[in-house]
Amino acid sequence: MIKESNLSIDTAVFREVVWAGDYYLGKVSAGQTFRILDLEGNQAADTLFFCADNPAERYSATDTIREQHNVYLTAGSLLRSNENRAMLEIVADTCGRHDTLGGACATESNTVRYDLEKRCMHACRDSWMLAIAEKPEYGLSKRDISHNINFFMNVPVTEDGGLSFADGISGAGKYVELKALVDVYVLISNCPQLNNPCNAYNPTPIEYLVWDA
């Protein structure tokens, strides 16, 4: 569902460009709203969420899909934790839908999907591992890397129940905006994937913005 935001960029309290292949890790307090902006179009932002007071409670695709009866995320979707608590709400979305089934690229998936020689290419899971290693103050570890959302990525479910990685439906300047219902850690890998035609083999930057309540 397309729903535009009423927030002005001029009133954002935080802005940061996240380059392709880089990560962002930070805290959003309950009541704050943040936006992930697709600057050039068809870029995937692989994102994890954790409850700041207890990171063992984290975003759960299973609970989210079950409660909303829909495999896609868009404006109005409540993102739920593995304890079935509402963590965030998507309050604006100019892309239309986002994937929470396809998972994140890794050295293993690079090998399976593309070629053995692609194994060593950088992947989102590498970015997440770098983030938790460089920012130990968040108390995250490898075991915390779980279900993720692929914002802006188009992964249709096929008639036989499989997944297909289709051409993107995002574009330059499209965004998704979420309101934190509890204090959360946001961990984004701006996907570095060079093998997927969805981004025309050209990973591009995104922007991350935050507004106070």
Contacts in CASP RR format, 6 or more apart in sequence:
PFRMAT RR
TARGET T0000
AUTHOR 0000-0000-0000
METHOD contacts of the structure
MODEL  1
MIKESNLSIDTAVFREVVWAGDYYLGKVSAGQTFRILDLEGNQAADTLFF
CADNPAERYSATDTIREQHNVYLTAGSLLRSNENRAMLEIVADTCGRHDT
LGGACATESNTVRYDLEKRCMHACRDSWMLAIAEKPEYGLSKRDISHNIN
FFMNVPVTEDGGLSFADGISGAGKYVELKALVDVYVLISNCPQLNNPCNA
YNPTPIEYLVWDA
1 74 0 8 1.000
1 75 0 8 1.000
1 76 0 8 1.000
1 93 0 8 1.000
1 96 0 8 1.000
2 75 0 8 1.000
2 93 0 8 1.000
2 94 0 8 1.000
2 96 0 8 1.000
3 75 0 8 1.000
3 76 0 8 1.000
3 91 0 8 1.000
3 92 0 8 1.000
3 93 0 8 1.000
3 94 0 8 1.000
4 92 0 8 1.000
4 94 0 8 1.000
5 35 0 8 1.000
5 91 0 8 1.000
5 92 0 8 1.000
5 175 0 8 1.000
5 177 0 8 1.000
7 33 0 8 1.000
7 35 0 8 1.000
7 92 0 8 1.000
7 177 0 8 1.000
7 211 0 8 1.000
9 15 0 8 1.000
9 209 0 8 1.000
11 211 0 8 1.000
12 35 0 8 1.000
12 209 0 8 1.000
12 210 0 8 1.000
12 211 0 8 1.000
13 210 0 8 1.000
13 211 0 8 1.000
13 212 0 8 1.000
14 208 0 8 1.000
14 209 0 8 1.000
14 210 0 8 1.000
15 207 0 8 1.000
15 208 0 8 1.000
15 209 0 8 1.000
15 210 0 8 1.000
16 24 0 8 1.000
16 207 0 8 1.000
16 208 0 8 1.000
17 39 0 8 1.000
17 205 0 8 1.000
17 206 0 8 1.000
17 207 0 8 1.000
17 208 0 8 1.000
18 24 0 8 1.000
18 45 0 8 1.000
18 188 0 8 1.000
18 190 0 8 1.000
18 205 0 8 1.000
18 206 0 8 1.000
18 207 0 8 1.000
18 208 0 8 1.000
19 190 0 8 1.000
19 205 0 8 1.000
20 43 0 8 1.000
20 190 0 8 1.000
20 191 0 8 1.000
20 192 0 8 1.000
20 203 0 8 1.000
20 204 0 8 1.000
20 205 0 8 1.000
21 122 0 8 1.000
21 127 0 8 1.000
21 189 0 8 1.000
21 190 0 8 1.000
21 191 0 8 1.000
21 192 0 8 1.000
21 203 0 8 1.000
22 127 0 8 1.000
22 190 0 8 1.000
23 127 0 8 1.000
23 128 0 8 1.000
23 130 0 8 1.000
23 131 0 8 1.000
23 187 0 8 1.000
23 188 0 8 1.000
23 189 0 8 1.000
23 190 0 8 1.000
24 186 0 8 1.000
24 187 0 8 1.000
24 188 0 8 1.000
24 190 0 8 1.000
24 208 0 8 1.000
25 131 0 8 1.000
25 132 0 8 1.000
25 135 0 8 1.000
25 138 0 8 1.000
25 185 0 8 1.000
25 186 0 8 1.000
25 187 0 8 1.000
25 188 0 8 1.000
26 138 0 8 1.000
26 185 0 8 1.000
26 186 0 8 1.000
26 187 0 8 1.000
27 52 0 8 1.000
27 183 0 8 1.000
27 184 0 8 1.000
27 185 0 8 1.000
27 186 0 8 1.000
28 34 0 8 1.000
28 180 0 8 1.000
28 183 0 8 1.000
28 184 0 8 1.000
28 185 0 8 1.000
28 186 0 8 1.000
28 210 0 8 1.000
29 180 0 8 1.000
29 183 0 8 1.000
30 180 0 8 1.000
30 181 0 8 1.000
30 182 0 8 1.000
30 183 0 8 1.000
31 179 0 8 1.000
31 180 0 8 1.000
31 181 0 8 1.000
31 213 0 8 1.000
32 179 0 8 1.000
32 180 0 8 1.000
32 210 0 8 1.000
32 211 0 8 1.000
32 212 0 8 1.000
32 213 0 8 1.000
33 91 0 8 1.000
33 177 0 8 1.000
33 178 0 8 1.000
33 179 0 8 1.000
33 180 0 8 1.000
33 210 0 8 1.000
33 211 0 8 1.000
33 213 0 8 1.000
34 177 0 8 1.000
34 178 0 8 1.000
34 180 0 8 1.000
34 186 0 8 1.000
34 208 0 8 1.000
34 209 0 8 1.000
34 210 0 8 1.000
34 211 0 8 1.000
35 92 0 8 1.000
35 175 0 8 1.000
35 176 0 8 1.000
35 177 0 8 1.000
35 178 0 8 1.000
35 207 0 8 1.000
35 208 0 8 1.000
35 209 0 8 1.000
35 210 0 8 1.000
35 211 0 8 1.000
36 45 0 8 1.000
36 47 0 8 1.000
36 151 0 8 1.000
36 152 0 8 1.000
36 175 0 8 1.000
36 176 0 8 1.000
36 177 0 8 1.000
36 188 0 8 1.000
36 206 0 8 1.000
36 207 0 8 1.000
36 208 0 8 1.000
37 173 0 8 1.000
37 174 0 8 1.000
37 175 0 8 1.000
37 206 0 8 1.000
37 207 0 8 1.000
37 208 0 8 1.000
37 209 0 8 1.000
38 45 0 8 1.000
38 95 0 8 1.000
38 152 0 8 1.000
38 170 0 8 1.000
38 171 0 8 1.000
38 172 0 8 1.000
38 173 0 8 1.000
38 174 0 8 1.000
38 175 0 8 1.000
38 206 0 8 1.000
39 172 0 8 1.000
39 173 0 8 1.000
39 204 0 8 1.000
39 205 0 8 1.000
39 206 0 8 1.000
39 207 0 8 1.000
40 171 0 8 1.000
40 172 0 8 1.000
40 204 0 8 1.000
40 205 0 8 1.000
41 152 0 8 1.000
41 170 0 8 1.000
41 171 0 8 1.000
41 172 0 8 1.000
41 173 0 8 1.000
41 174 0 8 1.000
41 199 0 8 1.000
41 204 0 8 1.000
42 152 0 8 1.000
42 167 0 8 1.000
42 168 0 8 1.000
42 170 0 8 1.000
42 171 0 8 1.000
42 198 0 8 1.000
42 199 0 8 1.000
42 200 0 8 1.000
43 152 0 8 1.000
43 170 0 8 1.000
43 190 0 8 1.000
43 191 0 8 1.000
43 199 0 8 1.000
43 203 0 8 1.000
43 204 0 8 1.000
43 205 0 8 1.000
43 206 0 8 1.000
44 150 0 8 1.000
44 151 0 8 1.000
44 152 0 8 1.000
44 153 0 8 1.000
44 191 0 8 1.000
44 193 0 8 1.000
44 198 0 8 1.000
44 199 0 8 1.000
45 150 0 8 1.000
45 151 0 8 1.000
45 152 0 8 1.000
45 188 0 8 1.000
45 189 0 8 1.000
45 190 0 8 1.000
45 191 0 8 1.000
45 206 0 8 1.000
46 103 0 8 1.000
46 104 0 8 1.000
46 105 0 8 1.000
46 124 0 8 1.000
46 148 0 8 1.000
46 149 0 8 1.000
46 150 0 8 1.000
46 151 0 8 1.000
46 188 0 8 1.000
46 189 0 8 1.000
46 190 0 8 1.000
46 191 0 8 1.000
47 148 0 8 1.000
47 149 0 8 1.000
47 150 0 8 1.000
47 151 0 8 1.000
47 186 0 8 1.000
47 187 0 8 1.000
47 188 0 8 1.000
47 189 0 8 1.000
48 58 0 8 1.000
48 59 0 8 1.000
48 128 0 8 1.000
48 144 0 8 1.000
48 145 0 8 1.000
48 146 0 8 1.000
48 147 0 8 1.000
48 148 0 8 1.000
48 149 0 8 1.000
48 186 0 8 1.000
48 187 0 8 1.000
48 188 0 8 1.000
49 58 0 8 1.000
49 59 0 8 1.000
49 79 0 8 1.000
49 87 0 8 1.000
49 88 0 8 1.000
49 149 0 8 1.000
49 184 0 8 1.000
49 185 0 8 1.000
49 186 0 8 1.000
49 187 0 8 1.000
50 57 0 8 1.000
50 58 0 8 1.000
50 59 0 8 1.000
50 138 0 8 1.000
50 140 0 8 1.000
50 144 0 8 1.000
50 184 0 8 1.000
50 185 0 8 1.000
50 187 0 8 1.000
51 57 0 8 1.000
51 58 0 8 1.000
51 81 0 8 1.000
51 85 0 8 1.000
51 87 0 8 1.000
51 182 0 8 1.000
51 183 0 8 1.000
51 184 0 8 1.000
51 185 0 8 1.000
52 182 0 8 1.000
52 183 0 8 1.000
52 184 0 8 1.000
52 185 0 8 1.000
53 182 0 8 1.000
53 183 0 8 1.000
55 138 0 8 1.000
55 139 0 8 1.000
55 140 0 8 1.000
55 144 0 8 1.000
55 185 0 8 1.000
56 144 0 8 1.000
57 81 0 8 1.000
57 82 0 8 1.000
57 83 0 8 1.000
57 85 0 8 1.000
58 81 0 8 1.000
58 82 0 8 1.000
58 144 0 8 1.000
58 146 0 8 1.000
58 147 0 8 1.000
59 79 0 8 1.000
59 80 0 8 1.000
59 81 0 8 1.000
59 82 0 8 1.000
59 87 0 8 1.000
59 146 0 8 1.000
59 147 0 8 1.000
59 148 0 8 1.000
59 149 0 8 1.000
60 80 0 8 1.000
60 81 0 8 1.000
60 82 0 8 1.000
60 84 0 8 1.000
60 146 0 8 1.000
60 147 0 8 1.000
61 100 0 8 1.000
61 101 0 8 1.000
61 147 0 8 1.000
61 148 0 8 1.000
61 149 0 8 1.000
62 82 0 8 1.000
62 147 0 8 1.000
63 80 0 8 1.000
63 81 0 8 1.000
63 82 0 8 1.000
63 84 0 8 1.000
64 73 0 8 1.000
64 77 0 8 1.000
64 78 0 8 1.000
64 79 0 8 1.000
64 80 0 8 1.000
64 100 0 8 1.000
65 71 0 8 1.000
65 100 0 8 1.000
67 78 0 8 1.000
67 80 0 8 1.000
67 84 0 8 1.000
68 77 0 8 1.000
68 78 0 8 1.000
70 77 0 8 1.000
71 100 0 8 1.000
71 101 0 8 1.000
71 157 0 8 1.000
72 97 0 8 1.000
72 98 0 8 1.000
72 99 0 8 1.000
72 100 0 8 1.000
73 79 0 8 1.000
73 90 0 8 1.000
73 97 0 8 1.000
73 98 0 8 1.000
73 99 0 8 1.000
73 100 0 8 1.000
73 149 0 8 1.000
74 90 0 8 1.000
74 93 0 8 1.000
74 95 0 8 1.000
74 96 0 8 1.000
74 97 0 8 1.000
74 98 0 8 1.000
75 90 0 8 1.000
75 91 0 8 1.000
75 92 0 8 1.000
75 93 0 8 1.000
75 96 0 8 1.000
76 89 0 8 1.000
76 90 0 8 1.000
76 91 0 8 1.000
77 89 0 8 1.000
77 90 0 8 1.000
78 86 0 8 1.000
78 88 0 8 1.000
78 89 0 8 1.000
79 86 0 8 1.000
79 87 0 8 1.000
79 88 0 8 1.000
79 89 0 8 1.000
79 90 0 8 1.000
79 149 0 8 1.000
79 178 0 8 1.000
80 86 0 8 1.000
80 87 0 8 1.000
81 87 0 8 1.000
82 146 0 8 1.000
85 182 0 8 1.000
86 181 0 8 1.000
87 180 0 8 1.000
87 181 0 8 1.000
87 182 0 8 1.000
87 184 0 8 1.000
88 178 0 8 1.000
88 179 0 8 1.000
88 180 0 8 1.000
88 181 0 8 1.000
88 184 0 8 1.000
89 178 0 8 1.000
89 179 0 8 1.000
89 181 0 8 1.000
90 176 0 8 1.000
90 177 0 8 1.000
90 178 0 8 1.000
91 177 0 8 1.000
91 178 0 8 1.000
91 179 0 8 1.000
92 175 0 8 1.000
92 176 0 8 1.000
92 177 0 8 1.000
93 175 0 8 1.000
93 176 0 8 1.000
93 177 0 8 1.000
94 173 0 8 1.000
94 174 0 8 1.000
94 175 0 8 1.000
94 176 0 8 1.000
95 151 0 8 1.000
95 152 0 8 1.000
95 169 0 8 1.000
95 170 0 8 1.000
95 171 0 8 1.000
95 174 0 8 1.000
95 175 0 8 1.000
95 176 0 8 1.000
96 169 0 8 1.000
97 154 0 8 1.000
97 169 0 8 1.000
98 149 0 8 1.000
98 150 0 8 1.000
98 151 0 8 1.000
98 152 0 8 1.000
98 153 0 8 1.000
98 176 0 8 1.000
99 149 0 8 1.000
99 150 0 8 1.000
99 153 0 8 1.000
99 154 0 8 1.000
99 155 0 8 1.000
100 147 0 8 1.000
100 148 0 8 1.000
100 149 0 8 1.000
100 150 0 8 1.000
101 155 0 8 1.000
101 157 0 8 1.000
101 163 0 8 1.000
102 150 0 8 1.000
102 153 0 8 1.000
102 155 0 8 1.000
102 163 0 8 1.000
102 165 0 8 1.000
103 147 0 8 1.000
103 148 0 8 1.000
103 150 0 8 1.000
104 123 0 8 1.000
104 124 0 8 1.000
104 125 0 8 1.000
104 128 0 8 1.000
104 148 0 8 1.000
104 150 0 8 1.000
104 189 0 8 1.000
104 191 0 8 1.000
105 123 0 8 1.000
105 124 0 8 1.000
105 125 0 8 1.000
105 191 0 8 1.000
105 193 0 8 1.000
105 196 0 8 1.000
106 123 0 8 1.000
106 124 0 8 1.000
106 125 0 8 1.000
106 126 0 8 1.000
107 119 0 8 1.000
107 120 0 8 1.000
107 121 0 8 1.000
107 123 0 8 1.000
107 125 0 8 1.000
107 126 0 8 1.000
108 119 0 8 1.000
109 123 0 8 1.000
110 118 0 8 1.000
110 119 0 8 1.000
110 121 0 8 1.000
110 123 0 8 1.000
110 195 0 8 1.000
111 118 0 8 1.000
111 119 0 8 1.000
113 195 0 8 1.000
114 195 0 8 1.000
118 195 0 8 1.000
121 192 0 8 1.000
121 194 0 8 1.000
121 195 0 8 1.000
122 192 0 8 1.000
123 192 0 8 1.000
123 193 0 8 1.000
124 148 0 8 1.000
124 189 0 8 1.000
124 191 0 8 1.000
124 192 0 8 1.000
124 193 0 8 1.000
125 145 0 8 1.000
125 189 0 8 1.000
127 189 0 8 1.000
127 190 0 8 1.000
127 192 0 8 1.000
128 145 0 8 1.000
128 187 0 8 1.000
128 189 0 8 1.000
129 142 0 8 1.000
129 145 0 8 1.000
131 140 0 8 1.000
131 187 0 8 1.000
131 189 0 8 1.000
132 138 0 8 1.000
132 139 0 8 1.000
132 140 0 8 1.000
132 141 0 8 1.000
132 142 0 8 1.000
132 144 0 8 1.000
132 145 0 8 1.000
132 187 0 8 1.000
138 185 0 8 1.000
140 185 0 8 1.000
140 187 0 8 1.000
150 191 0 8 1.000
151 176 0 8 1.000
152 168 0 8 1.000
152 170 0 8 1.000
152 174 0 8 1.000
152 176 0 8 1.000
153 165 0 8 1.000
153 168 0 8 1.000
153 198 0 8 1.000
154 165 0 8 1.000
154 166 0 8 1.000
154 167 0 8 1.000
154 168 0 8 1.000
154 169 0 8 1.000
154 170 0 8 1.000
154 198 0 8 1.000
155 163 0 8 1.000
155 164 0 8 1.000
155 165 0 8 1.000
155 166 0 8 1.000
156 163 0 8 1.000
156 164 0 8 1.000
156 166 0 8 1.000
157 163 0 8 1.000
158 164 0 8 1.000
165 196 0 8 1.000
165 198 0 8 1.000
166 198 0 8 1.000
167 197 0 8 1.000
167 198 0 8 1.000
168 198 0 8 1.000
186 208 0 8 1.000
188 206 0 8 1.000
188 208 0 8 1.000
190 203 0 8 1.000
190 205 0 8 1.000
190 206 0 8 1.000
191 199 0 8 1.000
191 203 0 8 1.000
192 203 0 8 1.000
193 199 0 8 1.000
193 203 0 8 1.000
194 201 0 8 1.000
194 203 0 8 1.000
195 201 0 8 1.000
END
